[in-house]
Amino acid sequence: MTSARWSWRRMPAGVSVVVVLAALLALVACERAAAPDHSAALGLPPLAVPADNPLTPAKVALGRKLFFDRRLSPNRTMSCAMCHVPEQGFTAHELATSVGIQGRSVRRNAPSVLNVAWQKRLFHDGREITLEDQIWGPLLSANEMGNPSMGYVVERVRGIEDYAGLFEAAFGGEGASAGRIGAAIASYERTLTAGDSRFDRWRYGGERSALTALEQRGFKLFSGKARCVSCHSVGERDALFTDHGFHNTGIGWARTYLTPERTRVELAPGVYAEIDRRTLATFSEPSVRDLGRYEITLDPRDRWAYKTPSLRNVALTAPYMHDGSFATLESVIEFYDRGGIDNPDKSALLAPLGLTGEERAALAAFLRTLTGSAVAALVEEARRTPSGR
Amino acid sequence: MSNPQRIRRRTIAAALAAAFAGAAFADETCNSPYTARLIKGQEDYVHVWTLGVEGVGDGSDKLVTIDANPKSKGYGKVVHSHSVGGRGEAHHMGFTDDRKHLWAGGLDDSKIHIFDVGTDPAKPKFVKTIADLAKQTGFVGPHTFYAMPGRMLIQSLSNAKDHGGKTGMAIYNNKGAFVAKYDMPEGEVGVVKGDGYGYDIAINPRKNVMLTSSFAGWNNYMMDMGKMVKDGEAMKRFGATMAAWDLKAMKPKQIFSVPGSPLEIRWSLNPKDKWAITATALTSKLWLIKPDGKGGWQAKDVATIGDPSKIPLPVDISISADGKGLWVNTFMDGLTRYFDLSNPEAPKETYTKKTGKQVNMVSQSWDGKRVYITSSLLANWDKKGDDNEQFLRAFHWDGKELKPAFEVDFNKEKLGRAHHMKFSAKGGKKT
């Protein structure tokens, strides 16, 4: 698949994609497609859109409808949006790791789909490389949306009255197919642009007062003493806050080898009890191992390595890490300050940092400046038209 | 408010007002006060709403009917079973006010299956399935089915937007048509903030009060319980409130802080009493809801159930017809406990028996002489391996000892997970 490069900043005056899309939007009286907003992309690199799946308002609107439609699971309970909840940063705050159809357990935390168009590899283990293909992972996984086959999903969509004519309108007269379902959902996801944070306006927009002194100190630590930038990259012209790489921090290893004898459980605010391992086993399904990137590459060096997530909008996407094991940004910073968890394959980039309390607070303050300006609008748009309850 | 909405509200209010005139206190002790044809004698059948299990029998949710009359040839046997297709997390049921139909809900697929149990209770006849709850209301997980005059009030547990605990109630008419919806209270009502969660409903018509309790959303009740207790985020998402509503207006008047997820609510069936009781699942307490002396209500922690540090997980409760006793099942330790409620301010546990490796629902006959227990809590919360007993166990209760009467092994019979029970009698002759 070839890609056309779109640049929000470099388009000739008067020919910007926004203008083109705005013209297209005017033709669609009842559906306002979520065209990427020029200002919302400040600080993001040019968006790559596959040449064979150009963004159009009709396709974006159709993709949005599919994304929120619970009828895309056999028992009509699960949609993409049940784990990527708009009001929860397009992830899920209320679960460390996801729960799929009929309550089946998913091993990992739902990543946010904000700015997902800029991800080079998808899923925590990086097993997919295009949004068009990625959507079929959750649609077909037995423990996520649980559809038995692509054909089943296509037939289901073709049979739903309120999709009549929508695929034809979006795809030049062609009806629903596996490829076109993927293309539509990918198109919607590409519009979830959430740059133009206060950090972006400070670093790339020339607004020197956009960050407080504490937040600026946090960025200095981020790119200096705390060494966060080693993996969460920040460029001169833009920043994705990820190196697109895979790293072993020790969390996955610890989950495999360090099973606690007792589990502390919060029964109500401030009320705790402990459950011993034997009792816990009486009502627990067998645990399923998670070896991270190794499951894809079979390279022992990739054991318990997971993709570096972008830190954009990180204030909105708790809980953190691939297993949602940290509830707050402060606890993540403390983890890295300790140097992660030692294990044979731990990333060489991790070592104790020796941060002071003030430095940790500055880092947390900086991370909270990375929230994009368009998130509220994306949430509002997502809920404007109920889909497939 | 639009005209249709106004007319609908007025119609509901009129129906509620009409209900006050003839409301009698409840059925086999735990049903709506509006339910007619009380069975005070021997029940003929126990209907068990049963969760399908993949690989067990037909794997489908089903309504299982068991002969419960000792004088019958089929006593203690399954006499009928109707599968509804699929596994939708079968959970609770409720009679319509005329007791002719039984509404049975699925917490996962949000379908509501209606059975005719009035024509021939030995063979409940499937009538129809309501499948528009989420479309009409945005709520999912229909839990409590509470009869109103000509209508059914349904308490949901979750919502279709995020599968969290914010939810509400819906009213359908007895034909299955949607009438109205009510969100559970959020924000401050009085001095306590509502959490928007829901679980059970209990109405006292004479006091014009409806009590509601709070549990958790789809994410939690559908999740493997072992996974959930290790998930700190999930454990923060349990209800911690009860609400007292103005019944006629269907508006919340007070919110009570009741931490640890208050579940079933039972008003005392003694007409002289003015209190209700509930149990908190996670914190293992009994809470009393009583007048506050200022024209309102208050919630008060009055007893501990077992050792809360061991999380016995009190689940279903069943109050005696005279309001003097309460059965409490604790799921984790498989114990059925009897609390003396002579002084509802200080309930005392006076009898305890291990009735299974896991126990959830408990229902007693009106005369209190028979007690029925089933095993399943939720498909993914039930115990695993040998501890996953699935049964209906019937006992005789003489005030001192629970003595086994009969048992149906739902695993052996390849039926599934035994959950909620309702009683019926032939032709209503014993009412």
Boltz contact constraints between the chains, C-beta under 6 A:
constraints:
  - contact:
      token1: [A, 75]
      token2: [B, 109]
      max_distance: 6.0
  - contact:
      token1: [A, 82]
      token2: [B, 163]
      max_distance: 6.0
  - contact:
      token1: [A, 85]
      token2: [B, 162]
      max_distance: 6.0
  - contact:
      token1: [A, 94]
      token2: [B, 164]
      max_distance: 6.0
  - contact:
      token1: [A, 94]
      token2: [B, 219]
      max_distance: 6.0
  - contact:
      token1: [A, 94]
      token2: [B, 233]
      max_distance: 6.0
  - contact:
      token1: [A, 94]
      token2: [B, 237]
      max_distance: 6.0
  - contact:
      token1: [A, 95]
      token2: [B, 219]
      max_distance: 6.0
  - contact:
      token1: [A, 95]
      token2: [B, 233]
      max_distance: 6.0
  - contact:
      token1: [A, 95]
      token2: [B, 234]
      max_distance: 6.0
  - contact:
      token1: [A, 96]
      token2: [B, 231]
      max_distance: 6.0
  - contact:
      token1: [A, 96]
      token2: [B, 233]
      max_distance: 6.0
  - contact:
      token1: [A, 99]
      token2: [B, 219]
      max_distance: 6.0
  - contact:
      token1: [A, 99]
      token2: [B, 223]
      max_distance: 6.0
  - contact:
      token1: [A, 103]
      token2: [B, 222]
      max_distance: 6.0
  - contact:
      token1: [A, 103]
      token2: [B, 223]
      max_distance: 6.0
  - contact:
      token1: [A, 103]
      token2: [B, 380]
      max_distance: 6.0
  - contact:
      token1: [A, 105]
      token2: [B, 224]
      max_distance: 6.0
  - contact:
      token1: [A, 105]
      token2: [B, 227]
      max_distance: 6.0
  - contact:
      token1: [A, 263]
      token2: [B, 230]
      max_distance: 6.0
  - contact:
      token1: [A, 265]
      token2: [B, 229]
      max_distance: 6.0
  - contact:
      token1: [A, 266]
      token2: [B, 235]
      max_distance: 6.0
  - contact:
      token1: [A, 267]
      token2: [B, 260]
      max_distance: 6.0
  - contact:
      token1: [A, 267]
      token2: [B, 282]
      max_distance: 6.0
  - contact:
      token1: [A, 267]
      token2: [B, 283]
      max_distance: 6.0
  - contact:
      token1: [A, 268]
      token2: [B, 259]
      max_distance: 6.0
  - contact:
      token1: [A, 268]
      token2: [B, 260]
      max_distance: 6.0
  - contact:
      token1: [A, 268]
      token2: [B, 282]
      max_distance: 6.0
  - contact:
      token1: [A, 268]
      token2: [B, 283]
      max_distance: 6.0
  - contact:
      token1: [A, 271]
      token2: [B, 283]
      max_distance: 6.0
  - contact:
      token1: [A, 273]
      token2: [B, 309]
      max_distance: 6.0
  - contact:
      token1: [A, 273]
      token2: [B, 311]
      max_distance: 6.0
  - contact:
      token1: [A, 280]
      token2: [B, 226]
      max_distance: 6.0
  - contact:
      token1: [A, 282]
      token2: [B, 383]
      max_distance: 6.0
  - contact:
      token1: [A, 282]
      token2: [B, 387]
      max_distance: 6.0
  - contact:
      token1: [A, 283]
      token2: [B, 225]
      max_distance: 6.0
  - contact:
      token1: [A, 283]
      token2: [B, 226]
      max_distance: 6.0
  - contact:
      token1: [A, 283]
      token2: [B, 383]
      max_distance: 6.0
  - contact:
      token1: [A, 284]
      token2: [B, 226]
      max_distance: 6.0
  - contact:
      token1: [A, 285]
      token2: [B, 224]
      max_distance: 6.0
  - contact:
      token1: [A, 319]
      token2: [B, 233]
      max_distance: 6.0
  - contact:
      token1: [A, 389]
      token2: [B, 134]
      max_distance: 6.0
  - contact:
      token1: [A, 389]
      token2: [B, 135]
      max_distance: 6.0
  - contact:
      token1: [A, 389]
      token2: [B, 160]
      max_distance: 6.0
